[in-house]
């Protein structure tokens, strides 16, 4: 396995981790697509 | 501690527009009543206060859940001040709420909105006179254009005195003061007059809070009613309107003579016409889909697919990874899985953006509010009210706020039916599926999108009849009273902001949830159960999973190819996944590189009627997980939510089977056992529609469960 494969693999893993984190956080916050139509997204 | 300022007013008088203007937020605004269904908070930095935007209410005797939110906040949270926003083009009706707010004893500033329209009409409002008559500060503003904001903020920051209430006639004031004596020490001092007047009106919620003083108060009310020979709530209402009428007459000079028609009136005579209203709406929606799918949006999508992904992104990424000598498996995962899957979804972004622009223009101009009025006539025949159309309207963007908007409906049964059926209307996430099927099998015809929209409406109407016959959901439809807002030219900033927000939400979802799903789909489609990479996709884990379930969809015409079953299942997570899955499974990266599109592959696998059946099933079946979660919140229990999802799936299955089987019989002359099943399904649906009590045997069970 060359260094480029490791670097790209790590980058892809990080992107997928962030995607998973954002997806889970979005669902846990009760958000949908973040369209702001119902006011939940910006409710503080 | 920051001051808390409540923003209260009638529905569709511009509260959220003012909220956005004062707080710098970008909350959804719409030119129809009921856009705000829950309270929202924001900070006014210049005066260091918290502004709370409340759902619109016509009076402080609420009927629907979102109206209760407003009243409870004003009574229980005791804001430091209230900005009562009043539509200056319709003062008499708006000041009815004002007269009740002034009774609450909370410092109030009246923001007289839409002053620009009033000036244009040649009407002159003397705000000084109005201020004296109402006993509180009145500021003329235009929330849309930002006029009068500084003066309003100055008035709000200096408002610290309780306003003087609008006085009623002698006998009523006498009864109010007698009731007040009975309520002293039982309700907050500043709300004493408000509770007294509400008790006089026999307001149910006020009576609940008053408790054991009610018997004495009841005697006072009966005495008044005997003397005046009229019910007390009618007396209060007519006195209020009388006082308001005097105040308006003394401070407003209108140019318009009674009986003359405004431009809005003239347009309404055509677009809300008894016979022309619906055909005009169908024509408008055809034009919307024609522009967004076939022409402008279609050209954009072609460019993104053929040039951006076909010539740049996919070949560029592939050659870069090859040049870096990255492992071929990882390279395939990135190119064939992530980029191909997300690319297949993002390819539809131009069509969606054009659709969003057109829908925002229709909403903001005030046309969609007319459609709710037109649809009321149709919906009422099917056991629903026009109020159910507002959630459907919102559901064209995203099903989740659409389901939540069902809260504006007073009747619980109507509310539950609306929450169960709103997702039948194609939301923006379903547009890529519509565009894909239209492009692959129907030459990109806008009629496919139009048919999808009206099949959604028909499914709602059909469900209105079917569900109203279910014992626990039966009842007469709610009354629908809606004020039609005047037409206006949509604000460019509103159109751009709303389109950008919806488009960005789509891109964000594609970059997170869809990306992840495409990665999983690629993994399952590239390996077999022994974790060896497969040469033929039909040997993969995903093919095995797909083949295990695909028989279910054989009667619908697309069960022979497991890829469509897998697409439908991944679509339950998010509807965009259907197209993303196809991007991975049909090798979007390879076809894009060669300049071809994914369409010919789908066209070779499905007949047009099977493709249409696939589209209809995905439009009507269970929505995405987020929408199912929203349904759970509105329906209250997982049991009811499960029943709703089951109903949606059964209806989708029945409609798709009927479309495919009867369509195939008519077009290709195909006849088989499933054709008989399709006719039996039609007969069953017809029986349920015609029969008075098709679910009579469940009445007993339902009553027991309810008890």
Interface residues (C-beta under 8 A of the other chain):
Chain A: X1 X2 X4 X5 X8 X9 X12 X15 X16 X18 X19 X20 X22 X23 X26 X27 X30 X31 X32 X33 X34 X35 X36 X37 X38 X39 X40 X42 X43 X44
Chain B: X25 X26 X27 X28 X35 X36 X37 X38 X39 X40 X41 X42 X53 X321 X324 X325 X326 X327 X330 X333 X334 X338 X394 X397 X398 X399 X400 X401 X404 X405 X428 X429 X501 X502 X504 X505 X506 X508 X509 X511 X512 X513 X515 X516 X519 X625 X626 X627 X629 X630
